[in-house]
Amino acid sequence: MKEVLEGSHAVSQAVRLAKVQVMSAYPITPQTHIVEALSEYCADGTMDARFICVESEHSAMAAVIGASSAGIRTFTATSSQGLALMHELLHWASAGRLPIVMAEVNRALAPGWNIWMDQTDSLAQRDTGWIQLYCEDGQEVLDTVLQAYRLAETVNLPVMVVLDAFFLSHTFEPVDIPGQDLVDRFLPPFSPKIALDTSDPFAIGQMAPPNVYMEMRRDVQKAMEQVLDIFSGVEQEFLNIFGRTYGPVERFYCDDARIIMVVTGTAAGTCRQVISDLRSKGEKVGMLKLKMFRPFPVNLIREDLGRVQKIAVVDRNFSFGASGIFAQEIRAALCNHPGHPPVFGYIAGLGGRDVTVDTLSEIYWKTKESDAPEDESVWVGLVNC
């Protein structure tokens, strides 16, 4: 069944189809529409679930940590300052090996006060041990939430499904909503590996002295190292049932490209148009869309980008004192790759500023006409500077 949905409600529909049992969230623009719909599903009986109202995002994460520890399928959603407030508990969720799924609607961090698109909020959580998956459109959002539960419950790590504020969260487009019977084939009821049980009491999250702590952290990393292979299997099964697949990266005209532009999220749609226009003029350019950021797909990056002449990374985020974060990660992935190409980093679209066809065309020509990057990050589209 196809419906015209906004991106936020694509999340809500996926959570309904996943038969989540406990949800908790605190409303914050632009993710509020997600949990508004879910609270209505709980109130009118559409979902047999509990929606826990709380006073903050910190409490929302605490609530789903408690429910997940008891072996319950859980969900929450947040944005920007709300995600920043959750920061402490993100570590508790991942190191506790809890398969929580969270929708994170990318929004700029204050000050100045801004409710529009910016990736810095989610990327600032890159070291918390959460898997991060970035989505381009409403269909990918719905599908990725369903895949996230299979992935999280297989590796026992939490998953953050990330979507752009307004460009995606509040944009309406046709979305295929699968039948419950098909979703049930793909996503069986949650069967927790570990769960609190009053008949067999034990402690979770207790003191970990030096003789065990490092091994616990190494176990989290071992789980992360399995994610790519498991995600491939999850996607293959999803393809077999629903006929759609995305991959940790998406390649567009990359086979013969001399320059590859790297993008994420909704910017990919605009970039495809730019690539198509440039190819029609004889330019050997391609696009790599990054869906998976954590774990970072290092080997795929080396395979796809290590052989081209130049790489242009479009970052809608910034790490102060360093550079755009995706560009940092790509430089790190390629640093030990013999003869790797130069990485040109560009900052665009912060705080919801449009990344247009002209923006991406400018980035391409700057890259082509430069022998080497002029700086770690070149800011594109600044006004009165």
Residue pairs with C-beta under 8 A, 6 or more apart in sequence:
1 176
1 177
1 179
2 174
2 175
2 176
2 177
3 174
3 175
3 177
4 172
4 173
4 174
4 175
5 13
5 138
5 172
5 173
5 175
5 177
6 33
6 138
6 169
6 170
6 171
6 172
7 137
7 138
7 141
7 163
7 164
7 168
7 169
7 170
7 171
7 173
8 30
8 31
8 32
8 33
8 34
8 37
8 105
8 169
8 170
9 33
9 34
9 37
10 138
10 139
10 141
10 142
10 145
10 175
11 34
11 77
11 103
11 141
11 142
11 145
11 161
11 163
12 33
12 34
12 35
12 37
12 38
12 41
13 142
13 175
13 177
14 141
14 142
14 143
14 145
14 146
15 23
15 34
15 38
15 75
15 145
16 38
16 41
16 46
16 47
17 146
17 177
17 178
17 180
17 183
17 187
18 73
18 75
18 101
18 145
18 146
18 149
18 183
18 187
19 47
19 48
19 49
19 73
19 187
19 189
20 47
20 49
20 73
20 74
20 75
21 48
21 49
21 50
21 67
21 72
21 73
21 74
21 190
22 49
22 50
22 52
22 63
22 64
22 67
22 72
22 73
22 74
22 75
23 35
23 38
23 42
23 49
23 50
23 51
23 52
23 64
23 74
23 75
23 76
24 51
24 52
24 53
24 54
24 59
24 60
24 61
24 63
24 64
24 67
24 74
24 76
25 31
25 34
25 35
25 38
25 54
25 57
25 60
25 76
25 77
25 78
26 54
26 55
26 56
26 57
26 59
26 60
26 78
26 82
27 35
27 36
28 57
28 78
28 79
28 80
28 81
28 82
29 79
29 107
29 115
30 79
30 105
30 107
30 115
30 165
30 166
30 169
30 170
31 77
31 78
31 79
31 82
31 103
31 104
31 105
31 169
33 169
33 170
34 77
34 103
34 105
34 169
35 51
35 77
38 47
38 49
38 51
38 75
39 51
40 46
41 47
41 49
42 49
42 50
42 51
43 51
52 60
52 63
54 60
54 62
54 63
56 85
57 78
57 82
57 83
57 85
57 86
58 85
58 86
58 88
58 89
60 76
60 78
60 86
61 76
61 86
61 89
61 90
61 92
61 93
62 89
63 76
64 74
64 75
64 76
64 93
64 100
65 89
65 92
65 93
65 96
65 98
65 100
67 74
68 74
68 93
68 98
68 99
68 100
69 96
69 98
69 195
69 196
69 204
70 195
70 196
71 190
71 192
71 194
71 195
71 196
72 190
73 149
73 153
73 189
73 190
74 100
74 101
75 100
75 101
75 102
75 103
76 100
76 102
76 103
77 102
77 103
77 104
77 105
78 86
78 102
78 103
78 104
78 105
79 104
79 105
79 106
79 107
79 121
79 165
80 107
80 108
80 109
80 110
80 115
80 121
81 109
81 110
83 104
83 121
83 122
83 124
83 125
84 109
84 121
84 124
87 125
87 128
90 125
90 128
90 129
90 130
90 158
91 128
91 129
92 205
93 100
93 129
93 130
93 158
94 128
94 129
94 130
94 157
94 158
94 220
95 129
95 216
95 217
95 220
96 204
96 205
97 156
97 157
97 194
97 219
97 220
97 223
98 156
98 158
99 149
99 152
99 153
99 155
99 156
99 157
99 158
99 159
99 190
99 192
100 152
100 158
100 159
101 145
101 148
101 149
101 152
101 158
101 159
101 161
102 130
102 158
102 159
102 160
102 161
103 141
103 145
103 160
103 161
103 162
103 163
104 121
104 122
104 160
104 161
104 162
104 163
105 162
105 163
105 164
105 165
105 169
106 117
106 118
106 119
106 121
106 122
106 162
106 163
106 164
106 165
106 265
106 316
107 114
107 115
107 116
107 117
107 118
107 121
107 165
108 114
108 115
108 116
108 117
108 118
108 120
108 121
108 350
108 351
108 352
109 118
109 120
109 121
109 124
114 351
114 352
115 165
115 352
116 165
116 166
116 351
116 352
116 353
117 164
117 165
117 166
117 167
117 316
117 349
117 351
117 352
118 165
118 316
118 317
118 349
118 350
118 351
118 352
119 162
119 264
119 265
119 315
119 316
119 317
119 325
120 317
120 318
120 319
120 325
120 350
122 132
122 160
122 162
123 293
123 317
123 319
123 325
125 132
125 160
126 132
126 293
126 294
126 325
129 157
129 158
129 220
129 224
130 157
130 158
130 159
130 160
130 294
131 148
131 151
131 152
131 155
131 157
131 158
131 159
131 160
131 224
131 227
131 292
131 294
131 295
132 159
132 160
132 162
132 292
132 293
132 294
133 144
133 147
133 148
133 159
133 160
133 161
133 162
133 291
133 292
133 293
134 162
134 163
134 264
134 265
134 290
134 291
134 292
134 293
135 141
135 144
135 161
135 162
135 163
135 168
135 265
135 291
136 168
136 265
136 266
136 268
136 269
136 289
137 168
137 173
137 266
137 269
138 168
138 171
138 173
138 175
139 173
139 175
139 176
139 244
140 246
141 161
141 163
141 168
142 175
142 176
142 177
143 238
143 242
143 244
143 246
144 161
144 246
144 291
145 161
146 183
146 186
146 187
146 238
147 231
147 234
147 235
147 238
148 159
148 161
149 159
149 187
149 190
150 186
150 187
150 234
150 237
151 159
151 227
151 230
151 231
151 234
152 158
152 159
153 190
153 191
153 192
154 230
154 234
155 223
155 224
155 226
155 227
155 230
156 193
156 194
156 223
157 220
157 223
157 224
157 227
162 265
163 169
163 265
164 265
164 266
165 352
166 352
167 265
167 266
168 265
168 266
176 242
178 242
182 241
182 242
185 241
186 237
186 238
186 241
186 242
194 204
196 202
196 204
208 216
224 294
224 295
225 295
227 292
227 295
228 248
228 292
228 295
228 297
231 248
231 292
235 245
235 246
235 247
236 245
238 244
238 245
239 245
246 291
247 291
248 290
248 291
248 292
248 297
248 300
249 288
249 289
249 290
249 291
249 292
249 297
249 300
249 301
249 304
250 268
250 288
250 289
250 291
251 286
251 287
251 288
251 304
252 271
252 272
252 275
252 286
252 287
252 288
252 289
253 275
253 279
253 285
253 286
253 287
254 260
254 286
254 287
254 288
254 304
255 286
256 284
256 286
257 284
257 285
257 286
257 308
258 284
258 285
258 308
258 309
258 310
259 283
259 284
259 285
259 286
259 308
259 309
259 310
259 311
259 312
259 364
259 367
259 368
260 285
260 286
260 287
260 288
260 304
260 305
260 308
260 310
260 311
260 312
261 271
261 274
261 275
261 285
261 286
261 287
261 288
261 312
261 313
261 314
261 360
261 363
261 364
262 287
262 288
262 289
262 290
262 305
262 311
262 312
262 313
262 314
262 326
262 330
263 271
263 287
263 288
263 289
263 290
263 314
264 289
264 290
264 291
264 293
264 316
264 326
265 316
267 314
267 316
267 349
267 355
267 360
268 287
268 289
270 355
270 356
270 357
270 360
271 287
271 289
271 314
271 360
272 287
273 357
274 357
274 360
274 361
274 364
275 285
275 286
275 287
277 357
277 361
278 285
278 361
278 364
279 285
283 364
283 368
285 364
286 308
288 304
288 305
290 297
290 326
293 326
293 329
296 329
296 333
298 333
301 330
301 333
301 334
302 333
302 334
302 337
305 311
305 330
305 334
305 340
305 341
306 334
306 337
306 340
306 341
307 341
308 341
309 341
310 341
310 342
310 344
310 367
310 368
311 330
311 341
311 342
311 343
311 344
312 344
312 346
312 363
312 364
312 366
312 367
313 324
313 326
313 327
313 330
313 343
313 344
313 345
313 346
314 326
314 346
314 348
314 349
314 355
314 360
314 363
315 323
315 324
315 325
315 326
315 327
315 345
315 346
315 347
315 348
315 377
316 347
316 348
316 349
316 350
316 355
317 324
317 325
317 326
317 347
317 350
318 324
318 325
318 347
318 350
318 377
319 325
319 328
322 328
322 376
323 345
323 376
323 377
324 345
324 346
324 347
324 377
327 343
327 345
327 376
327 377
330 343
331 343
334 340
334 341
334 343
342 372
342 373
343 373
344 366
344 367
344 370
344 373
344 378
345 373
345 375
345 376
345 377
345 378
346 363
346 366
346 377
346 378
346 379
346 380
347 377
347 378
347 379
347 380
348 355
348 359
348 363
348 379
348 380
348 381
349 355
349 359
349 381
353 381
359 380
359 381
362 380
363 380
366 378
379 385
